[in-house]
Amino acid sequence: MTAGGDVNQLISVQPNDLKFIFELDKPSFCNLQVTNNTEHHVAFKVKTTSPKKYFVRPNTGILLPHDSCVIRVTLQPKQEYPPNMQCKDKFLLQSTIVPRNTNTDDLPADTFNKDGTREIQECKLKVIYETNSDDGGFNSFTSQSPDSTTAIQHLKDERDTAVRQTVQLQQELDFLKRQRKRSNGSSFSFVFASLVGLIGITVGFLLNLSLASPSTA
């Protein structure tokens, strides 16, 4: 049984999936509206494959005929993103008919056990992580097919290649900069030596000229 409004279901659930806006170090929640489709009192219970990651209230309750309630599922804050933003967590919503005037606290521990004495219906819900997109919308991440996984791996390989090429180009650029500095330094030394030599020749010429000049005494 899946979420929806089938008349053969004891209860219907909206939405069909649990969608959470994933942000680091922040909790996120999703509301489920559960409706009793029958003339009977129906008890429900919410289970998950990752109970430490989620806070569910109420996780157990009783719906009056054609009544409804809202179940809030809160994703606890996380300090890192999951790999590829994929989530394998699952939720299970069980429901069964109970006698009138039954209170939630009075439900037996085996109310939702599949022992064949009562009908237990189950509704499976998958978890979808979403992130805020640049255009103000949301990016959804669901389970991937083998083809999409291969495509993502191909994109990762292309990204890694581009990163390596960028690093190589940066290294070549640094090498050219060092070569240019050395080249400029050699040019400066040659010009400086030429000027020093020219000044030395000029000073020597003037000194020889002064020594060769006749005395006026």
Solvent accessible surface area in square Angstrom, and as a share of the most:
residue,aa,sasa,rsa
1,M,82,0.37
2,T,96,0.56
3,A,15,0.12
4,G,14,0.13
5,G,58,0.56
6,D,67,0.35
7,V,134,0.77
8,N,122,0.63
9,Q,21,0.09
10,L,12,0.06
11,I,0,0.00
12,S,14,0.09
13,V,1,0.00
14,Q,95,0.42
15,P,58,0.36
16,N,81,0.41
17,D,31,0.16
18,L,0,0.00
19,K,96,0.41
20,F,0,0.00
21,I,61,0.31
22,F,9,0.04
23,E,67,0.30
24,L,66,0.33
25,D,94,0.49
26,K,111,0.47
27,P,86,0.54
28,S,14,0.09
29,F,105,0.44
30,C,13,0.08
31,N,62,0.32
32,L,1,0.01
33,Q,91,0.41
34,V,0,0.00
35,T,38,0.22
36,N,1,0.00
37,N,45,0.23
38,T,24,0.14
39,E,113,0.51
40,H,93,0.42
41,H,18,0.08
42,V,0,0.00
43,A,0,0.00
44,F,2,0.01
45,K,61,0.26
46,V,14,0.08
47,K,81,0.34
48,T,33,0.19
49,T,94,0.55
50,S,22,0.14
51,P,94,0.59
52,K,194,0.82
53,K,56,0.24
54,Y,14,0.05
55,F,100,0.42
56,V,14,0.08
57,R,129,0.47
58,P,55,0.35
59,N,60,0.31
60,T,31,0.18
61,G,8,0.08
62,I,35,0.18
63,L,5,0.02
64,L,94,0.47
65,P,40,0.25
66,H,108,0.48
67,D,62,0.32
68,S,47,0.30
69,C,36,0.22
70,V,82,0.47
71,I,0,0.00
72,R,105,0.38
73,V,0,0.00
74,T,27,0.16
75,L,4,0.02
76,Q,61,0.27
77,P,67,0.42
78,K,56,0.24
79,Q,160,0.71
80,E,132,0.59
81,Y,112,0.43
82,P,30,0.19
83,P,113,0.71
84,N,73,0.38
85,M,19,0.09
86,Q,40,0.18
87,C,22,0.13
88,K,179,0.76
89,D,14,0.07
90,K,99,0.42
91,F,3,0.01
92,L,39,0.19
93,L,3,0.01
94,Q,7,0.03
95,S,0,0.00
96,T,1,0.01
97,I,74,0.37
98,V,15,0.08
99,P,102,0.64
100,R,164,0.60
101,N,139,0.71
102,T,29,0.17
103,N,91,0.47
104,T,55,0.32
105,D,141,0.73
106,D,94,0.49
107,L,28,0.14
108,P,77,0.48
109,A,114,0.89
110,D,64,0.33
111,T,4,0.02
112,F,17,0.07
113,N,78,0.40
114,K,139,0.59
115,D,79,0.41
116,G,74,0.72
117,T,107,0.62
118,R,90,0.33
119,E,104,0.47
120,I,27,0.14
121,Q,27,0.12
122,E,32,0.14
123,C,0,0.00
124,K,140,0.59
125,L,4,0.02
126,K,92,0.39
127,V,7,0.04
128,I,8,0.04
129,Y,5,0.02
130,E,20,0.09
131,T,27,0.16
132,N,91,0.46
133,S,25,0.16
134,D,159,0.82
135,D,127,0.66
136,G,65,0.63
137,G,27,0.26
138,F,111,0.46
139,N,68,0.35
140,S,64,0.42
141,F,59,0.25
142,T,55,0.32
143,S,96,0.62
144,Q,65,0.29
145,S,60,0.39
146,P,110,0.69
147,D,118,0.61
148,S,41,0.26
149,T,69,0.40
150,T,93,0.54
151,A,52,0.40
152,I,54,0.27
153,Q,95,0.42
154,H,104,0.46
155,L,110,0.55
156,K,67,0.28
157,D,71,0.37
158,E,87,0.39
159,R,143,0.52
160,D,55,0.28
161,T,53,0.31
162,A,53,0.41
163,V,82,0.47
164,R,150,0.55
165,Q,104,0.46
166,T,88,0.51
167,V,75,0.43
168,Q,102,0.45
169,L,117,0.58
170,Q,91,0.40
171,Q,113,0.50
172,E,84,0.38
173,L,84,0.42
174,D,49,0.25
175,F,102,0.42
176,L,110,0.55
177,K,107,0.45
178,R,120,0.44
179,Q,75,0.33
180,R,173,0.63
181,K,148,0.63
182,R,154,0.56
183,S,65,0.42
184,N,85,0.44
185,G,36,0.35
186,S,76,0.49
187,S,62,0.40
188,F,145,0.60
189,S,64,0.42
190,F,148,0.62
191,V,81,0.47
192,F,118,0.49
193,A,63,0.49
194,S,55,0.35
195,L,96,0.48
196,V,77,0.44
197,G,36,0.34
198,L,113,0.56
199,I,108,0.55
200,G,44,0.42
201,I,125,0.63
202,T,64,0.37
203,V,88,0.51
204,G,28,0.27
205,F,128,0.53
206,L,103,0.51
207,L,103,0.51
208,N,97,0.50
209,L,98,0.49
210,S,69,0.45
211,L,138,0.69
212,A,81,0.63
213,S,65,0.42
214,P,123,0.77
215,S,97,0.63
216,T,143,0.83
217,A,137,1.06
